Amino acid sequence: MALTQLPRVQQATVLALVEARRLDVVPDLARATSFLRQADERLIHLPLLTSVVVRYGIAYDACHDRRAQRG
């Protein structure tokens, strides 16, 4: 997974979400990369599932790093 520069509009949106405390900055690149890899792994499997409840649960988990809440 390669990092790409966000367009200015997207950068402003991300900054607004951080300022609103909807997103947290992850200064550790290895941790951020690991989180994105795990989220991508979960999201890839969503189309294979037929249960809306299970799909929602997996999508929700893909968007929340529970380890970050503990650490």
C-alpha positions in Angstrom: 0.0 0.0 0.0 1.6 3.2 -1.1 1.1 6.6 0.5 -0.3 9.2 -1.9 -0.6 13.0 -1.4 -4.1 14.1 -0.9 -5.6 16.9 -2.9 -6.0 20.2 -1.0 -9.7 19.7 -0.5 -9.2 16.3 1.0 -6.4 17.6 3.2 -8.7 20.3 4.5 -11.4 17.8 5.2 -9.0 15.5 7.1 -7.7 18.5 9.1 -11.3 19.5 10.0 -12.0 16.0 11.2 -8.9 16.0 13.4 -9.8 19.4 14.8 -13.3 18.1 15.5 -11.7 15.1 17.3 -13.5 12.7 14.8 -10.0 11.5 13.7 -6.8 11.1 15.7 -3.3 11.7 14.3 -1.1 8.5 14.3 2.4 9.8 14.3 3.9 6.3 14.1 4.1 5.4 10.4 4.5 1.6 11.1 1.3 1.6 13.3 -0.6 3.7 10.8 0.4 1.4 8.0 -0.6 -1.7 10.0 -4.0 -0.2 10.8 -4.6 0.6 7.1 -3.5 -2.9 6.0 -5.9 -4.5 8.5 -8.7 -2.2 7.5 -8.1 -3.0 3.8 -8.2 -6.7 4.6 -11.6 -6.4 6.3 -13.1 -4.2 3.6 -12.0 -6.6 0.8 -14.2 -9.3 2.3 -17.4 -7.3 2.6 -18.8 -8.2 -0.8 -18.6 -11.9 0.1 -21.0 -11.5 3.0 -24.7 -11.6 2.7 -25.7 -10.6 6.2 -26.2 -6.8 6.5 -25.5 -6.9 10.2 -22.2 -8.8 9.8 -21.2 -6.5 6.9 -21.9 -3.4 9.1 -19.9 -4.9 12.0 -16.9 -5.6 9.8 -17.0 -2.2 8.2 -17.3 -0.5 11.6 -14.3 -2.5 12.9 -12.3 -1.6 9.8 -12.8 2.1 10.7 -11.9 1.9 14.4 -8.5 0.9 15.8 -9.4 -0.6 19.2 -5.7 -0.8 20.1 -5.4 2.9 19.7 -8.1 3.4 22.3 -6.2 1.3 24.8 -2.7 2.7 24.0 
